[in-house]
Amino acid sequence: MRTFEALKFALAKLPVTPQRFESGAPRRDKRGDERDRAHRVGRALHLAYGPSGGEAQDGCAGRPEPVGWPGDVAVISRKELFGRPRWKNAFASQHKDRRYYELVEDTLHPEFEYLYFAVNDRRGETRAIQPFFILDLDILAGLRARFGTLVDAVRRRWPRFMVVRTMMVGCVAGEGHIDGDDEPTRATVGRLLARSIVQHARGRRARLIVLKEFPRRYRAALAPFAESGFVRIPSMPQTQLDVAFDSFEDYFQRALKSDTRRKLLKKFKAAERASIEMSVVADIAPFIDEIYELYSQVYDRSTLQFEHLTKEYFHRLSVSMADRSRFFLWRRDGIIVAFCNCMAYRGTLFIEYLGLDYSVALRLHLYHYVFRDLVRWAIANGYQSIQNGSLNYDPKLHFRHRLDPLDLYVKHTSGILNAALRWALPWLEPTRHDRTLRKFSNYHELWD
């Protein structure tokens, strides 16, 4: 009965255009009229139920609706999240699945407000979960090294000068991904989020909305954001290295230029003379103090600083995601002088965070030695590619990495201020000022 009533309602909504028969034109036969009626019935079902074409029959009540399902977007908390069956499979196709988002919320930035978009279909079933967080974004954070005194003086008078309450969609520590089981679902998620996100941001008193570091492959799914006033700009890209070789020596000879090989051999010998040994561990707890000191040294030396991790983050990662997390340690005379946190998933080794003892790192060329050992380990264990993080692009260029672009989508809830952002951000984004990036063969993909 519901199907019949909905069908009548949809048919009533269809525009009826009188059929015109001009002189000399052949009139439709009865068969053509039947095809026309069938077409109108199909359109009616489409409007009533989407492309699925009607209610599920007995025995098919759980059939998922295909792309085109109408729905809504609700904001839910961590507590409400666990009542949604979808969360168990959220981001299942990514190396950082829903477990990673849980440990990030538990171990990083307690001052942030962590929330989730539940993207629901018509029946109220949650089809995708999209994490986001609310923070006070310091627009001048990148200028404090040069103008910190001036900024502090201004903020003594106006404490929130150039501090904007911001809604960031994505992951606090890492790139963002769109949840969904397939591309059509992710496209629908992007469309529904773009349609409602400004309203949700205003409800949370956020003036700025940022989709944080989404890989290039999501541009089609996120196109509705660009169409609704967001400006897309490149973030500092990740890099990708093909390691489908028989051995490190095979990669070394076939992929690298002769000048690069000559320089690397000298650097490798410096570390080899120091008798540095590598090991791989799953439980990082016994070494947490040592590796965190090395991580902090790298973080403090970085000109562009991202999220600051905690000891608890590394420990939880080794426990909660032991099936994917790997910790590589390099020791000299029993003392850890370098470590690297990686994640291994579906043929790719993801290099996440690096730590170095700078009392010896530069002299022994530890960065290059670590790189060699990681490539050697990846090839020996059957991995096809290595994905590395942002920054430090010069050695990656010579190692024959390709850029793996990440995008930011930005919008201000004020129409006037958003117009100014759309004009200014493409000129202020950081990749324009990195000369090394321009030397990569696929640099154009940052924008294209």
N, C-alpha and C positions, 0 to 999 in steps of 0.2 A: 504493500500500500504506500509506503514512504516513497518508493521508486516512482510510482504512478503519479503521486501528487507533485513530487519534485519535477517530474517530466512535464506536467501540465504547466507548472509555474515557469519553467525555462522556455517552453514553447511560446508562452504568452509574451515573454521578453524578447523573443527574436524579431528583428525587423522584417516586415513583409514587403517585398518590392513587387509591384504588379508586373506580370510578364507581358512584354510588348512583342507583337508579331508584325513586323513591317511587311509591306507589300512585296511579294515575291520570295520571302523567306520561308523555309520549310517549317511547319508547325511540329511541335513535339508529339511523339506518339505516346501511347499509354505506358510503355516500358520506361520511357524517359521521365514521365511524371512519377512513376514508382521510385526511380533512382533519386529524384529530387526529394521526395518525401523521406526516403531513407537517409539522405544526407542531412535533412533538417532534424530528424530524430537523433542522428549521431551528434549533431551540434548541441542539441538540447541536453543530451546526456553529458556531454563534455562540460557544459556550463553548470550542470547540477552537481556533478561529481568529479570533475577533472578528467584527465585522460584515461582514468581507469574504466570509465563507462558505466558506473552504477554501483549499487551496494554489493558487498560481498555476500555470496550465497551461502547456504548452510554448508559447513565444512571448510569454508574459505574466509572465516571471519577475521583471521589474523593476517590476511594478505596485505603487504605494504602498498601504499599508494605510490605511483611513479612520479617522475618529475612533473611539476606543475601543481603539486598539492598546495592548496591555500593553507595558511596558518598564521601564527602570531609569535611574538618574541616576548618572553617574560624574564625578569631579573630574579635570580634565586641566590640563596646563600650556600655556604659549604654544607651546613646541616641539611638543607633541603635537597642538595645535590645527591646525597647518598640514597634518597628515595626514588631516584630516577634510574630505571634499568639501563638507559642508554649510557650512563657514565662508565659502566663496567667495560664498554667497548670503545670509549671515546679515544680518538687518535691512535687506534690500534695499528694503523698502517705506518705510523711514524716511529722513529727510534726513541723519541720521548713521548711515551703514551701517558695516559691519565695519571699513572703513579708519579710521574715526574712533576706534574702540576701540584699534586698533593704535597710532595716533599718541599717544593719551592715555597709554597704558602706557609708551611710549618717552620722553615728554617731561615727565610730571608725577609728582610724589610717588614717587621711587625707594624710599622707606621702606615703601611699601605692598607687600603680597604680592598680585600679580595672578594670578587663577586663573579657570577656566571650568567650568561645569556642562555636560556633554554628556548630552543627553536622548536615550536610545536606544530603538529599538523592539525587538521580540522577536528579530529577526534580528541585532541588534547594529548596525544602521544608525543613525547619528546623525541625528535629525530636527530638532533645535534646539540652539542654543548659547546659554547664559545666562552672561554675564560677572559676576564678583563679585570683591571684594578684601577683604583682611584688614588691619585697622589697629587701633592703640591709640586708642580714642576718649576724648577728654577731656570728660567730662560737664560740667565747670565752665568750659569755654572761653568761653561767652557771658557769664560773670560776672566775667571777669578785669579788665575796665575799671573796675569798682566795688570788687571785693574781691580784686584781684591780690595785694596784700601779705599778706592773711590766707591765701590759697591757698598762696602760696610758703612761708609759715611752717609750715603743716601738712605740706606735702610735703617739707620738710627732714627731718621725722621719718618720714613714710610716703610715699615717692616715688610710689607708684602709687595714692594716695588719689583715688577717683572717676575712675580711668582704667580703661576696660574694653576687653578684647580683643574686637573686633567683626567680624562677617561682614556686609558690605554688598553686596547684590545690586543691580546697576544700573551706572550710569556715573559715574565720578569727576567729570567735568565735563559736567553736563547731566542731563536727565531720563532715567528708565529706560524700557525697552521689553521686551516679551516677544517672543522670536524665534519664527518660525513662518510658514508660507505662507498660513494662513487662520485664521479664528476658532476652528473646532473643534480645530485643532492647538494653538493657543495655550491653549485651555481644558485640553487634555490635559497640556500642559507645566506649567501652573499646578497641576494636581492632583498630578502626579508630584513636582514640587518640594516642594509643601507636605507631602507624605507622608515625604520623606527628608531635608529640609534640617536638621532639628535634629540628626540623627545625624551629618551631615557637619560641622556647626558644632562639635560636641563632638570630632570627630576632628581638627579644626584648633585645638582649645583656645579656641574663641571662646565667650564667655558670652552675648553679645548678638547678635541677628540683626535686621537692618534691610533691608527692601526700600525702596530710596531713590527717592523722587519718581517714582512711576508715574502717568501721566495717568489721569484719571477713567474713560476708556473701557475700562480694563482691570479694572474692579471685578468684573465677572462672572467673568472668567478667574481672578482672584486671590481669589475668594470662599472657596476651600478653606483659604487661610491664616487668614482670620478664623474659620473653623469649627474650626481646630486650635489656637486659643489666641493668635493674633496680634491685637494691637489696631491698628486703622486710625485714623490721625489725619491732618489736612491739613497739608501743608507750605505754605510761602509760594507762592501760585499764580503761574503765568504769566498773560499776558493775550493776547487775540485781538482784532484790529480788522478789520472788514469794509471793504475798499477797492474794492468792485465799483462804481466810479463812472466817469463819463466823464473827469474830470480832478480835480486837487486842488481847484480852485475849486468844482466840483460837490459834492465831499465837504464842503468848508468851509461851503457854504451850506445843504446839506440835512441834514448829520449833526450839526453843532455848534449849540449855543444861541447866541443873539445876544450875550449877555454874554461868553461864551467867545471868540467871533469878535472882539469889540472889543478884548479884552485881548491876544489873539494878534497882531493887526495892529500894535499898539504894539511888541510884542517883536520881530516880524519886521523892522520898520523900523530898530531899533537895530542889528541885524546887517547889514542892507542898506547902511546908511551906512558901515559898516566895510569894505565891498567884500570880502566873504568869498566864495570860489569853491569849488565842490565838484567832485571828480573821482573816478572809480572805477578801481581798479587790481586786477590779478590777482596780480602778484608783489609781495609786501610786503617782500622782502629789502632793497631800497635804503632803506627808511624805517623799518626795524625799531626802531632806537634811539629815534627820535622818537615813534613811536606807543606804544612800551612805556612811555615816561615818562608819556604822557597816561593810559594804562591804569592805571598805578600811582597816579596822583593820584586817580582815581575809586575805586580799591580802598581806598586809605588813608582816604578820607573816609566810607566806608560803615559804618553802624552794625552791620549784619549782614554778616559777611565769609564768603564761600564759598571755593571752591577758588582758590588763587593760581596764575595761569598763568605761563608762562615765555616768553622770547623764542623759544626753539626751538619751542614749541607753535604760535605764530602763523606762523612760517616754514614748518613742516611742513604746517600746514593749507593754506597758499596753494599748496603744491606737490602734496601727496597728494590733495587734494580740490579741485583747481582748477576742476573742472566745476561745483561748487556754491558754493564760497566766493567772497565778494565783500568787498572792502575799500574803504570810502568815506572819502575824505580831504577836509577842509575847510581851506583855506589863507587866511591873511591876510598880505598883503605877502610872499608866498612861504613863509611859515612855517606849518607844520601846527598848527592850534589845536584840532582835533577829529578823531576818527576813529571809525568804527563797523565792526565785523566782523559780517557777515551771511552767511547761507546761503540759497540760492534753490533751491526744489525743489517741483515739482508745484503751481504756482500760489500758493505761499506764500513770503513773504520772512520768514525767521527772523532776528530781531535777537539777536545773541549777546552781544557785548561792546562797551562804549563807552569812549572816552577823551576827556578834556577838559582844556584848559589853563585852570586856575582863576585864573590871573592876569587873564584876560579873560572867562571863561565866564559868570560871574554878571552882569557889566555888559552883555554883549552878548546875554544870553539864548540861549546856544549850544544848550542842550538842546532848546529849542522850535524853533530854526532847523534843527537836525539832523533833528528829527521831521518838519518840513514837507518837507524835501528827500527824505527816505526815502519818505514817502507819495507825493510827486509822482513819484519814480522808479519806484516799484512800480506805480502806475496806468499810467504811460506805457509800461511794459514788460509789461503784461497780467496782472499778479498780482491775485488775488482777495482775499487776506487777508495780514495781517501778524501774526506771533506775536512777542511781546516777553517778556522775562524777568521775574524776580521783582523786588519792591521798587519804590520810587518811584511809588506808586499814585495819588497825587493828580492829577498831570497826565494820567495815563492815564484816570482817571475822566472828566475834562472832555473828553478826546479821543474819548470814547464807546467805549472798549475794554470787552470782557466778560472776566470771569475765566475762566481755563482751569485748573481745579483739578489739583493734584498730591497724591498720597497717599503717606504713609509707613506701612509695616506693621512692627510692632516686637514682638519676643518675647524674653524671657530664658529661658535653658535651665533655670534653676531654677524649679520650680513655684511656690514661695513668693514669690520675687522677681517672677516674672511676674504673679502676682495683684496685687501692689502696683503694678506698672507699668500694668496694665489699668485700675486705679482712678485713678492719678495723671496719666498722660499726657494724657488729654482736657482736663484743667484747666490743664496747663502748656504745651500747644502754642502756638506764637507767633501764629497768626492771631487768636486771641481778644483780643489786646492791640492790634491795629491797627484803629483806629476808621474809617479810610478804607475798608477792605475792606467794612465793613457797608453802605456806601452803594451798592455795585454791585448791580444788579438781580438777579443770579444768585448772590449771596453764599451762599445756602442750599445750592448745589451743592457747596460745600466738604465738607459733611457728608452730604447726601442721596445 
